[in-house]
Amino acid sequence: MNSVRNFVENRENMILKAIRTVNAGIVAYVMNIRFRAIGATLLASFAGLSLTSNIIPSSLSMMGFIDSFSARWELGGFAVYSMMTWAVGGWAVQKTGDKRLGAFVLGSVGLITGLLFTGIGISTAMNVLLTGGGAAMLYGAAGGLIIGDALRDPHADPNDPDASIGRIGDLGMFSYFRNRP
């Protein structure tokens, strides 16, 4: 009776040890991934989606040029292109690591995409182009400030091997896994 109980306890301990080993391996893999570049790319990509689905239609509707539903309908085909363009812009902003340069880069991306999508999708009238391009430029500049400041890579000290280099594993909550074999 006692040997059966020991066998079950040993088997449970063996299963728990295997699960802990797998979990430690997963955490070690995830700690080496650079989430800042991925986060900046995704954040900017969804900002590009928001540009075509909300920012430009709302600004054009507020100025009285077109109703927001019609503007969303006309700009709906540009959402994928906007997401791809803004994703590249967000990646570039994260790589620069400067909020002023980030505002310039994403503001430029916003101006170009806003003018292009508004001109092709809605109208080439000067006031419509200025409204769509201006709203997109302001939206991009604000996003560039945020991404350039919040998601930049921290500076690594080459003389200190324990210095933070921008990996998610450098957070204090993962210190348990850092020195494990």
C-alpha positions, 0 to 999 in steps of 0.5 A, a space after each residue: 500500500 505504501 509503495 503504491 503511494 510512493 510511486 504516485 507521488 514520485 510520478 507527480 513530482 516527475 510530471 511537475 519537474 518536466 512542466 517546470 523545465 518546459 516552462 523555464 525553457 519557454 521563458 528563456 526563449 521569450 526573454 531573448 525576443 526584442 519586443 520593443 521593435 515588434 510592439 512599435 511595428 504593431 502599434 504603428 500598424 494599428 494607428 494606420 488602420 485607425 487613420 483610415 477608419 477614424 481620423 481622416 473620416 472624422 476630420 472631414 466630417 467635422 469640417 463638413 466636406 463629407 459625412 463620416 460613413 461615406 468617407 469610411 466607405 471610400 477609404 476602406 480599401 486603403 486600410 491594408 496599405 495604410 497599415 503596412 506603411 505605418 508599420 514600416 514608419 513605426 519600426 523606423 521610429 523605434 530604431 531611431 530612438 528619438 522622440 523628435 525624429 520619431 515625430 518627424 518620421 511618423 508625421 511625414 508618413 501621416 502627411 504622405 498617406 493622408 494626402 494620397 488616400 484622401 486625394 485618391 479616395 475622396 477628392 482632390 479639392 484643396 480644402 479636402 486634401 489639406 484637412 485629410 493630410 493635416 489631420 494625418 500629419 498631426 496624428 502621425 507626429 503625436 504617435 511618433 512622439 509616443 513611440 520614439 520615447 516609450 519604445 526606444 531601446 535603452 542604451 547598453 553599457 559595453 563595460 557592464 555585462 549585466 546592463 539592460 539591453 532592451 530585452 523583456 527578460 531584463 525586467 525584474 519580474 524575470 530575475 528568478 529565471 535569469 540565473 537558472 541552468 
